[in-house]
Amino acid sequence: MISDKTLFDNDQYREKSKEKRKEGIPLEKLKNLEDKISAAIERVRSLKDEKVILQRKVKELEELLDEKNQEIEHLRAEKNMVKSQIEDLLSELDLIESGKE
């Protein structure tokens, strides 16, 4: 059998380029996977940093809320004290008015 192919036929180059592509595809996939892993790692770092910041903010807001709750309790106590004083004064006024009559 005599082959009709010559050195100038494209089939030989196609076979070599197919072999290169077969070797190149796993490397491309590996590079793509490496890029995705790097991006995922960076995203995890970013999310951890964001988590720390948000935890600090939550702590600050909880402290502020505690302060406001204490202030509210103080104001309620003050209100009750003022109310009691006003009621005492009104009672004294009633006694004075009833004594005048």
Secondary structure, DSSP 4 states (H G I P E B T S, - for coil): ------TT-HHHHHHHHHHHHHHHHHHHHHHHHHHHHHHHHHHHHHHHHHHHHHHHHHHHHHHHHHHHHHHHHHHHHHHHHHHHHHHHHHHHHHHHHHHH-
